[in-house]
Amino acid sequence: MRTDLFDFELPPDRVALRPSAPRDAARLLVVRPGATPEWHDRGVRDLPDLLRAGDAIVVNDTKVIPARLRGRRIGRGATEPVIEATLHQRLDGSRWRAFAKPAKRLSPGDLVRFGSEGNVCFLGQLDATIEAKGEGGEVTLGFAFHGPVLDQAIEERGAMPLPPYIAARRAPDERDRSDYQTMFAQPEGSVAAPTAGLHFTPALLSALTARGITVHKVTLHVGAGTFLPVKAADTEGHRMHAEHGSVSGETADALNAVRRAGGRIVAVGSTSLRLLESASGDDGVIRAFQGETALFITPGYRFRAVDVLMTNFHLPRSTLFMLVSAFCGLDVMQRTYAHAIGEGYRFYSYGDACLLFRA
């Protein structure tokens, strides 16, 4: 499909720079496609009343690391240009793939020094060698430290990797260390938050449980590639970055039992949806999954596992807007976003959410 079909205009003041407080105070636009689509303006706290007893909510429990590092290139030439690197895929104990800016100032073999002070053992700085350069500013960093020592050094020096549309308007701060993390966050590995999960609170979880709705966890480590716009003129020309995920056998069995009993699978976020769809066969049965997925969902995709999707409002021309357009229909989502813009909904990672029922 043509990429420009997924374009829309968003006023800059609709981009949320901070989350709602408390988190479940965010607004929720309910979308029911069909012969006569329906839109209802509700709140996240209404979620238990919008679902049914016996439904199952699936959340992504990945934890975001402070993956944005700032340093300088050293040892080549008289100048030491400032370099920013956003880690997005761990290769092994000492090597990461990252998006670097400005990548044009870097060549294989260059040394980048991140920070000059630290608390890790005798560590004075965190050095990394540019081992390889790819497309779109991607580089492979080989760090001088390994394993837990490297993880601690990144924790000390890194900033939370806020999306570009927020980072361009304000710098990350200490608040973001908690704001940009869901209440479910456990296994470290993401460099972007599964943002639909940011709306959940213990009170909301208790209300869902009291309603007879179960909550299940899966893990998909979100990469920085989620921020990349689709630059190809046609969706067939876009390459998704692979992300690592897992669905346990116990979770798969529980979700299959929900479907057999007539309950619905409600994915919280596009990451949970993509992982569940990757773990499902053509028969609709969810199976244990461990590995990488690069599933790219566009209109025409046949959904096998997920019945309802709770998600934030996404960037124009993004793979995420294409995904929701596949879920509800492009025309419905174009009208949904026009309604949200007109009614003052807050967009993107720290913004409001919508609850989408599958077309």
ZATI-143766 format. One record per residue (C-alpha): x, y, z; residue in one letter. Coordinates in steps of 0.001 Angstrom, whole numbers, plus 524288, in hexadecimal, padded with zeros to 5 digits. Layout:
N
<u: X&v: Y&w: Z&resn: A>
...
***
This chain:
359
<u: 80000&v: 80000&w: 80000&resn: M>
<u: 8041A&v: 80E10&w: 7FDE8&resn: R>
<u: 80A56&v: 813AB&w: 80A1E&resn: T>
<u: 803EC&v: 820F5&w: 80838&resn: D>
<u: 7F6A8&v: 81AB8&w: 80AD3&resn: L>
<u: 7FAB4&v: 81A2F&w: 81928&resn: F>
<u: 7FE00&v: 828A3&w: 81A56&resn: D>
<u: 7F6B6&v: 832A7&w: 8227D&resn: F>
<u: 7F91A&v: 84027&w: 8282B&resn: E>
<u: 7FAF7&v: 84159&w: 836D2&resn: L>
<u: 7FBAD&v: 84E8F&w: 83DC3&resn: P>
<u: 8084C&v: 84F2E&w: 845C4&resn: P>
<u: 800EB&v: 8528B&w: 85239&resn: D>
<u: 7FA53&v: 84519&w: 851EB&resn: R>
<u: 80730&v: 83E3E&w: 85521&resn: V>
<u: 80799&v: 83AF1&w: 863A3&resn: A>
<u: 81474&v: 83E3C&w: 86A68&resn: L>
<u: 810B3&v: 83836&w: 87788&resn: R>
<u: 8076D&v: 82D1A&w: 87B04&resn: P>
<u: 7FA5C&v: 82EE7&w: 881BA&resn: S>
<u: 7FAA9&v: 82EA4&w: 89086&resn: A>
<u: 7F657&v: 82555&w: 89578&resn: P>
<u: 7F8FA&v: 81CC6&w: 889C5&resn: R>
<u: 7EB4E&v: 81740&w: 888B1&resn: D>
<u: 7E5B9&v: 82512&w: 887CA&resn: A>
<u: 7E8E2&v: 82501&w: 8792E&resn: A>
<u: 7DDCD&v: 82582&w: 86F62&resn: R>
<u: 7D996&v: 8199C&w: 8679C&resn: L>
<u: 7D31D&v: 81A68&w: 85A3B&resn: L>
<u: 7CAFD&v: 80E2D&w: 857E5&resn: V>
<u: 7C9E9&v: 80A38&w: 84995&resn: V>
<u: 7C045&v: 8000A&w: 844BC&resn: R>
<u: 7C14A&v: 7FDFB&w: 83602&resn: P>
<u: 7B646&v: 7F852&w: 82E11&resn: G>
<u: 7AC10&v: 7FC5F&w: 82438&resn: A>
<u: 7A9E2&v: 80845&w: 82CCF&resn: T>
<u: 7B673&v: 80AFA&w: 8346B&resn: P>
<u: 7B4FC&v: 81047&w: 84228&resn: E>
<u: 7BDE5&v: 81901&w: 84A25&resn: W>
<u: 7BC5F&v: 81B2D&w: 858C6&resn: H>
<u: 7C461&v: 82467&w: 86132&resn: D>
<u: 7C7A4&v: 81D8C&w: 86DDC&resn: R>
<u: 7D2F5&v: 81C81&w: 87782&resn: G>
<u: 7DCFF&v: 811F6&w: 87A50&resn: V>
<u: 7D674&v: 80FB5&w: 8877F&resn: R>
<u: 7CA5D&v: 80B27&w: 87FF8&resn: D>
<u: 7D1D4&v: 7FFA5&w: 87A34&resn: L>
<u: 7CBDC&v: 7F552&w: 88359&resn: P>
<u: 7BE1F&v: 7F976&w: 87F23&resn: D>
<u: 7C1D5&v: 7F923&w: 870BD&resn: L>
<u: 7C638&v: 7EAF0&w: 87156&resn: L>
<u: 7BF4D&v: 7DE85&w: 8759C&resn: R>
<u: 7C18F&v: 7D4B3&w: 88062&resn: A>
<u: 7C9AA&v: 7C9C3&w: 87A89&resn: G>
<u: 7D1A5&v: 7D2B1&w: 871BC&resn: D>
<u: 7E083&v: 7D22D&w: 872D8&resn: A>
<u: 7E972&v: 7DE01&w: 87289&resn: I>
<u: 7F756&v: 7DBDE&w: 86DA9&resn: V>
<u: 801FC&v: 7E587&w: 87181&resn: V>
<u: 8103C&v: 7E6AA&w: 86D9D&resn: N>
<u: 818CD&v: 7E5EC&w: 879CC&resn: D>
<u: 8258D&v: 7EA75&w: 8739A&resn: T>
<u: 82DBC&v: 7F47F&w: 87ACF&resn: K>
<u: 833BE&v: 8004E&w: 87410&resn: V>
<u: 84241&v: 802A0&w: 875F4&resn: I>
<u: 8483B&v: 81056&w: 875C3&resn: P>
<u: 84D0E&v: 80DC5&w: 8680A&resn: A>
<u: 85066&v: 81B7F&w: 86363&resn: R>
<u: 85EF6&v: 81E36&w: 86504&resn: L>
<u: 8660E&v: 82AEE&w: 86275&resn: R>
<u: 874A6&v: 82B80&w: 86001&resn: G>
<u: 87EEF&v: 82FE1&w: 85664&resn: R>
<u: 88779&v: 829F5&w: 84C00&resn: R>
<u: 895B0&v: 82A19&w: 8502A&resn: I>
<u: 8A2F9&v: 826FD&w: 84A6B&resn: G>
<u: 8A090&v: 82B4F&w: 83C5E&resn: R>
<u: 8A2C9&v: 8393F&w: 8382E&resn: G>
<u: 8A402&v: 845A4&w: 84008&resn: A>
<u: 89594&v: 84651&w: 8439D&resn: T>
<u: 88D93&v: 83D49&w: 84C1F&resn: E>
<u: 87FB2&v: 83E12&w: 846B9&resn: P>
<u: 87455&v: 83B42&w: 84FD3&resn: V>
<u: 86DDB&v: 82E3E&w: 84CEB&resn: I>
<u: 860A0&v: 82972&w: 851A7&resn: E>
<u: 85DB0&v: 81AF7&w: 850F7&resn: A>
<u: 850D5&v: 81419&w: 853C7&resn: T>
<u: 852ED&v: 805B1&w: 85673&resn: L>
<u: 84890&v: 7FD22&w: 85051&resn: H>
<u: 84D43&v: 7EEFD&w: 84F77&resn: Q>
<u: 8568E&v: 7E772&w: 8582F&resn: R>
<u: 85F2E&v: 7DE46&w: 8504C&resn: L>
<u: 866DA&v: 7D822&w: 85B7E&resn: D>
<u: 86CF2&v: 7DBC2&w: 86893&resn: G>
<u: 874B9&v: 7E74D&w: 86338&resn: S>
<u: 86EC0&v: 7EAD6&w: 85611&resn: R>
<u: 862A2&v: 7F2A7&w: 852A8&resn: W>
<u: 85C71&v: 7F7A7&w: 84647&resn: R>
<u: 85913&v: 80608&w: 8477E&resn: A>
<u: 8541A&v: 811A5&w: 83FE2&resn: F>
<u: 85E96&v: 81C3F&w: 84017&resn: A>
<u: 85D90&v: 82ADB&w: 83D83&resn: K>
<u: 8645A&v: 83068&w: 835F2&resn: P>
<u: 8682D&v: 82356&w: 82FF1&resn: A>
<u: 86F62&v: 82A4F&w: 824FB&resn: K>
<u: 879E9&v: 82DF0&w: 82EE3&resn: R>
<u: 87CB8&v: 81FA9&w: 831C7&resn: L>
<u: 88465&v: 81528&w: 82A91&resn: S>
<u: 88787&v: 80708&w: 82E09&resn: P>
<u: 892D2&v: 806C3&w: 83799&resn: G>
<u: 88F54&v: 813C2&w: 83E14&resn: D>
<u: 88F16&v: 81491&w: 84CE1&resn: L>
<u: 883B0&v: 81B34&w: 853C1&resn: V>
<u: 884DC&v: 81ECE&w: 8621C&resn: R>
<u: 87832&v: 81FC1&w: 869CD&resn: F>
<u: 8798A&v: 82788&w: 8765D&resn: G>
<u: 8857F&v: 82A7A&w: 87E75&resn: S>
<u: 88129&v: 826D7&w: 88C28&resn: E>
<u: 87B2B&v: 81A94&w: 891C8&resn: G>
<u: 8796F&v: 811C6&w: 89D6E&resn: N>
<u: 87BB0&v: 80499&w: 8971D&resn: V>
<u: 887DC&v: 7FEFD&w: 89D98&resn: C>
<u: 89340&v: 8072A&w: 898AC&resn: F>
<u: 88C1E&v: 80B50&w: 88C70&resn: L>
<u: 88FD9&v: 818FF&w: 88811&resn: G>
<u: 888CF&v: 818E5&w: 87B15&resn: Q>
<u: 880F1&v: 81005&w: 8726C&resn: L>
<u: 88785&v: 80DDB&w: 86558&resn: D>
<u: 881E2&v: 80751&w: 85954&resn: A>
<u: 887B7&v: 80442&w: 84C14&resn: T>
<u: 87FE9&v: 805CA&w: 83F9B&resn: I>
<u: 880A0&v: 7F7FF&w: 83A3B&resn: E>
<u: 87778&v: 7F9CC&w: 82EAD&resn: A>
<u: 86EAB&v: 803C1&w: 8283C&resn: K>
<u: 86180&v: 800F1&w: 82218&resn: G>
<u: 8566D&v: 80891&w: 81BF6&resn: E>
<u: 84E5D&v: 8132D&w: 82259&resn: G>
<u: 858C1&v: 816E8&w: 82C4E&resn: G>
<u: 859F3&v: 80939&w: 831F5&resn: E>
<u: 86712&v: 8053C&w: 837A7&resn: V>
<u: 86C55&v: 7F99D&w: 83F2F&resn: T>
<u: 872E8&v: 7FD91&w: 84BF5&resn: L>
<u: 87D14&v: 7F4DF&w: 8525C&resn: G>
<u: 87E4E&v: 7F95B&w: 86081&resn: F>
<u: 88A91&v: 7F819&w: 868B6&resn: A>
<u: 8829C&v: 7F1FC&w: 873BF&resn: F>
<u: 87A7E&v: 7E5BA&w: 8741D&resn: H>
<u: 86E70&v: 7E014&w: 87AAE&resn: G>
<u: 86970&v: 7E5C4&w: 88788&resn: P>
<u: 87467&v: 7EFEA&w: 88822&resn: V>
<u: 87042&v: 7F52D&w: 87ADC&resn: L>
<u: 861F7&v: 7F509&w: 87EEA&resn: D>
<u: 86511&v: 7FD13&w: 88B01&resn: Q>
<u: 86D35&v: 806B2&w: 8832F&resn: A>
<u: 861FB&v: 808A5&w: 8799B&resn: I>
<u: 85890&v: 80A53&w: 88505&resn: E>
<u: 86135&v: 8150B&w: 88AC6&resn: E>
<u: 863DE&v: 81C64&w: 87E42&resn: R>
<u: 857AE&v: 81A22&w: 8764C&resn: G>
<u: 84B52&v: 82232&w: 87557&resn: A>
<u: 83DCF&v: 81CB6&w: 872FC&resn: M>
<u: 83C1C&v: 81BB6&w: 86448&resn: P>
<u: 83087&v: 824C0&w: 862B2&resn: L>
<u: 82AD5&v: 824B1&w: 854FD&resn: P>
<u: 82FE0&v: 82F5B&w: 84BE1&resn: P>
<u: 82306&v: 836E0&w: 84C3B&resn: Y>
<u: 824CA&v: 838C5&w: 85AF2&resn: I>
<u: 833A1&v: 8399D&w: 85B8B&resn: A>
<u: 8338C&v: 84483&w: 85165&resn: A>
<u: 82B7C&v: 84CFB&w: 85A92&resn: R>
<u: 83188&v: 849E6&w: 867C7&resn: R>
<u: 83CCE&v: 8422D&w: 86D6C&resn: A>
<u: 83A83&v: 8354F&w: 874B5&resn: P>
<u: 83ADF&v: 836DE&w: 88376&resn: D>
<u: 839E1&v: 82EA9&w: 88FC2&resn: E>
<u: 82B01&v: 82E7D&w: 88F04&resn: R>
<u: 82BEE&v: 82717&w: 88243&resn: D>
<u: 8330B&v: 81BF5&w: 8890E&resn: R>
<u: 8260B&v: 8185F&w: 88F4F&resn: S>
<u: 81C5E&v: 81ED0&w: 885FA&resn: D>
<u: 821AF&v: 8176A&w: 87A2C&resn: Y>
<u: 8204A&v: 80A35&w: 880D1&resn: Q>
<u: 81405&v: 801F6&w: 88265&resn: T>
<u: 80FE7&v: 7FC3A&w: 88F62&resn: M>
<u: 81246&v: 7EEBC&w: 8897A&resn: F>
<u: 82088&v: 7F130&w: 885A4&resn: A>
<u: 829A3&v: 7E608&w: 88982&resn: Q>
<u: 83330&v: 7E055&w: 87F86&resn: P>
<u: 83C44&v: 7EAE7&w: 87A5C&resn: E>
<u: 83E32&v: 7EC43&w: 86BD8&resn: G>
<u: 8359D&v: 7F6C0&w: 865AA&resn: S>
<u: 83A0A&v: 803DD&w: 8608C&resn: V>
<u: 82C15&v: 808A8&w: 85ED8&resn: A>
<u: 820AB&v: 806EE&w: 86813&resn: A>
<u: 814B8&v: 7FEBE&w: 864C3&resn: P>
<u: 80D15&v: 80B3C&w: 866BF&resn: T>
<u: 7FF23&v: 80612&w: 867BA&resn: A>
<u: 8037B&v: 7FF58&w: 87439&resn: G>
<u: 80732&v: 80C77&w: 87A2B&resn: L>
<u: 7F8C5&v: 80EFC&w: 87D1A&resn: H>
<u: 7F77E&v: 803D6&w: 886D1&resn: F>
<u: 7F756&v: 805AC&w: 89591&resn: T>
<u: 7F561&v: 7FC3B&w: 8A0F4&resn: P>
<u: 7E7A0&v: 801B1&w: 8A2AD&resn: A>
<u: 7E425&v: 7FF13&w: 89479&resn: L>
<u: 7E9D4&v: 7F167&w: 8956B&resn: L>
<u: 7E18A&v: 7EE9F&w: 8A17C&resn: S>
<u: 7D54D&v: 7F360&w: 89A8A&resn: A>
<u: 7D7FA&v: 7EA97&w: 88ED8&resn: L>
<u: 7DA1E&v: 7DEDB&w: 89791&resn: T>
<u: 7CD88&v: 7E1A8&w: 89F00&resn: A>
<u: 7C67D&v: 7E1F9&w: 891ED&resn: R>
<u: 7CB4B&v: 7D428&w: 88EED&resn: G>
<u: 7D559&v: 7D867&w: 884DB&resn: I>
<u: 7E279&v: 7D18A&w: 88594&resn: T>
<u: 7EFA1&v: 7D7FC&w: 882E3&resn: V>
<u: 7FACF&v: 7D0B1&w: 87C46&resn: H>
<u: 808C6&v: 7D4A4&w: 87951&resn: K>
<u: 81122&v: 7D2C7&w: 86D3D&resn: V>
<u: 81E54&v: 7D8D4&w: 86A1C&resn: T>
<u: 82248&v: 7E015&w: 85DC9&resn: L>
<u: 82E87&v: 7E86A&w: 85EC7&resn: H>
<u: 82B36&v: 7F483&w: 856F6&resn: V>
<u: 835D8&v: 7F9EE&w: 84E21&resn: G>
<u: 83862&v: 807E9&w: 849E1&resn: A>
<u: 83409&v: 803F4&w: 83C4E&resn: G>
<u: 82635&v: 80659&w: 8412F&resn: T>
<u: 8290A&v: 814EE&w: 83FD2&resn: F>
<u: 82D2A&v: 8140A&w: 831A4&resn: L>
<u: 8236F&v: 81931&w: 8279D&resn: P>
<u: 8206F&v: 81154&w: 81B85&resn: V>
<u: 8287A&v: 8184D&w: 81136&resn: K>
<u: 82554&v: 80F2A&w: 805F7&resn: A>
<u: 81AC8&v: 813EF&w: 7FCAC&resn: A>
<u: 8140B&v: 806BC&w: 7FDE7&resn: D>
<u: 812AD&v: 7FE91&w: 80A36&resn: T>
<u: 818AB&v: 7F2E3&w: 80338&resn: E>
<u: 8259D&v: 7FA33&w: 802F2&resn: G>
<u: 82689&v: 7FBB4&w: 811BF&resn: H>
<u: 82F12&v: 7F2C3&w: 819FD&resn: R>
<u: 82B20&v: 7F0A0&w: 8282A&resn: M>
<u: 835B9&v: 7EF6E&w: 8327F&resn: H>
<u: 834ED&v: 7E25C&w: 8397C&resn: A>
<u: 831C6&v: 7E266&w: 847FB&resn: E>
<u: 83374&v: 7D755&w: 851BC&resn: H>
<u: 827BD&v: 7D21E&w: 858FC&resn: G>
<u: 82259&v: 7C6B7&w: 860A5&resn: S>
<u: 81534&v: 7C0C5&w: 86405&resn: V>
<u: 815A7&v: 7B620&w: 86E4B&resn: S>
<u: 80E95&v: 7A947&w: 86C70&resn: G>
<u: 806A6&v: 7AC25&w: 8789B&resn: E>
<u: 80206&v: 7B941&w: 8732E&resn: T>
<u: 7FEFD&v: 7B357&w: 865E1&resn: A>
<u: 7F6CD&v: 7A892&w: 86C35&resn: D>
<u: 7EF6E&v: 7B25C&w: 8749A&resn: A>
<u: 7EC24&v: 7BB20&w: 8690E&resn: L>
<u: 7E7AE&v: 7AFB3&w: 860BD&resn: N>
<u: 7DEC3&v: 7AB93&w: 86BE1&resn: A>
<u: 7D904&v: 7B94F&w: 86C47&resn: V>
<u: 7D5D3&v: 7B896&w: 85DC4&resn: R>
<u: 7CFAF&v: 7AB20&w: 85F28&resn: R>
<u: 7C6FC&v: 7B048&w: 86A13&resn: A>
<u: 7C238&v: 7BB8B&w: 86192&resn: G>
<u: 7CADC&v: 7C61E&w: 86756&resn: G>
<u: 7D24D&v: 7D01D&w: 85F77&resn: R>
<u: 7E0E2&v: 7D2AF&w: 85ED3&resn: I>
<u: 7E390&v: 7E110&w: 86186&resn: V>
<u: 7F145&v: 7E542&w: 85DC2&resn: A>
<u: 7F6A6&v: 7F0ED&w: 86524&resn: V>
<u: 7FF2C&v: 7F778&w: 85AFB&resn: G>
<u: 803BF&v: 7F457&w: 84D50&resn: S>
<u: 80F7C&v: 7ED03&w: 852E3&resn: T>
<u: 806DD&v: 7E334&w: 85A05&resn: S>
<u: 7FE86&v: 7E1B7&w: 84DD6&resn: L>
<u: 80A03&v: 7DF5F&w: 844AE&resn: R>
<u: 80FD4&v: 7D559&w: 84DEF&resn: L>
<u: 80304&v: 7CDE9&w: 84FA2&resn: L>
<u: 800C2&v: 7CDD2&w: 84103&resn: E>
<u: 80EB4&v: 7C8D4&w: 83F10&resn: S>
<u: 80C1E&v: 7BDEA&w: 848D4&resn: A>
<u: 7FF68&v: 7B9C5&w: 84234&resn: S>
<u: 7FD54&v: 7B01B&w: 83748&resn: G>
<u: 7F391&v: 7B0BF&w: 82C3A&resn: D>
<u: 7EA64&v: 7A916&w: 83512&resn: D>
<u: 7EA1A&v: 7B46F&w: 83EB6&resn: G>
<u: 7F0A7&v: 7AC76&w: 8496D&resn: V>
<u: 7FAE5&v: 7B3DD&w: 8513A&resn: I>
<u: 8074D&v: 7AC13&w: 853BB&resn: R>
<u: 81346&v: 7AE1F&w: 85C35&resn: A>
<u: 81C95&v: 7B74D&w: 85546&resn: F>
<u: 82AC4&v: 7BB1A&w: 85744&resn: Q>
<u: 83231&v: 7C2A3&w: 84CFC&resn: G>
<u: 831D7&v: 7CE4E&w: 843F0&resn: E>
<u: 82650&v: 7D407&w: 83CC2&resn: T>
<u: 8263B&v: 7DE04&w: 831DC&resn: A>
<u: 817B5&v: 7DCDD&w: 82F2A&resn: L>
<u: 812F8&v: 7E889&w: 8272A&resn: F>
<u: 8042B&v: 7E9BC&w: 827A4&resn: I>
<u: 7FD48&v: 7F1A9&w: 81D16&resn: T>
<u: 7EF32&v: 7F1CD&w: 81815&resn: P>
<u: 7EB9C&v: 7E48D&w: 812B0&resn: G>
<u: 7F223&v: 7DD1C&w: 81DC7&resn: Y>
<u: 7E97F&v: 7D272&w: 823B8&resn: R>
<u: 7EA01&v: 7D342&w: 83287&resn: F>
<u: 7EA94&v: 7C629&w: 8394C&resn: R>
<u: 7EC1E&v: 7C896&w: 847DD&resn: A>
<u: 7E7C2&v: 7D635&w: 84C0E&resn: V>
<u: 7D9A3&v: 7DAE2&w: 84CDB&resn: D>
<u: 7DB24&v: 7E82D&w: 85375&resn: V>
<u: 7E695&v: 7F1A9&w: 853AC&resn: L>
<u: 7E97D&v: 7FC80&w: 85D5B&resn: M>
<u: 7F3B8&v: 8058D&w: 857CA&resn: T>
<u: 7F851&v: 813A0&w: 857AF&resn: N>
<u: 7F734&v: 81CE7&w: 84C1C&resn: F>
<u: 80241&v: 81B0E&w: 8426D&resn: H>
<u: 80AC6&v: 82298&w: 838ED&resn: L>
<u: 80666&v: 8250E&w: 82AF3&resn: P>
<u: 80C90&v: 81BE0&w: 820F4&resn: R>
<u: 810E8&v: 812DC&w: 82C07&resn: S>
<u: 81022&v: 80414&w: 82C50&resn: T>
<u: 807A0&v: 80599&w: 8386C&resn: L>
<u: 7FD57&v: 80DCB&w: 8318A&resn: F>
<u: 7FD93&v: 803BD&w: 826A3&resn: M>
<u: 7FB45&v: 7F90D&w: 830D1&resn: L>
<u: 7EF4E&v: 7FF9D&w: 836BE&resn: V>
<u: 7EA3B&v: 80249&w: 828FF&resn: S>
<u: 7EB39&v: 7F3B8&w: 8265B&resn: A>
<u: 7E3EB&v: 7F0FE&w: 83309&resn: F>
<u: 7D86C&v: 7FA46&w: 83112&resn: C>
<u: 7D948&v: 7FEAD&w: 822E8&resn: G>
<u: 7E0A9&v: 80A3F&w: 81D42&resn: L>
<u: 7D48E&v: 812BB&w: 81B89&resn: D>
<u: 7D02F&v: 81023&w: 82987&resn: V>
<u: 7DD91&v: 8139D&w: 82EFB&resn: M>
<u: 7DEA0&v: 81FFC&w: 826D2&resn: Q>
<u: 7D186&v: 82433&w: 82C69&resn: R>
<u: 7D5B6&v: 81FCE&w: 83A00&resn: T>
<u: 7E1C9&v: 82859&w: 839B3&resn: Y>
<u: 7DA29&v: 833E5&w: 83440&resn: A>
<u: 7D0A2&v: 83265&w: 83FA1&resn: H>
<u: 7DBC9&v: 83159&w: 84974&resn: A>
<u: 7E27F&v: 83D7B&w: 84425&resn: I>
<u: 7D5CA&v: 84523&w: 84418&resn: G>
<u: 7D27F&v: 84115&w: 85203&resn: E>
<u: 7DFDD&v: 84477&w: 8577F&resn: G>
<u: 7E520&v: 836E0&w: 85A58&resn: Y>
<u: 7F381&v: 83670&w: 85DEA&resn: R>
<u: 7FC0B&v: 82EDD&w: 8545A&resn: F>
<u: 80790&v: 82587&w: 85470&resn: Y>
<u: 80F47&v: 81F10&w: 85F62&resn: S>
<u: 80A9E&v: 82752&w: 86ADC&resn: Y>
<u: 7FD3E&v: 829D7&w: 864F9&resn: G>
<u: 7EFA6&v: 82426&w: 865D5&resn: D>
<u: 7EB39&v: 816F0&w: 860AB&resn: A>
<u: 7E0EB&v: 81099&w: 85847&resn: C>
<u: 7D9F7&v: 80396&w: 859BE&resn: L>
<u: 7D823&v: 7FD29&w: 84C8C&resn: L>
<u: 7CEC3&v: 7F217&w: 849B8&resn: F>
<u: 7D2E1&v: 7EA2F&w: 83DF4&resn: R>
<u: 7CBEA&v: 7EC79&w: 83117&resn: A>
***
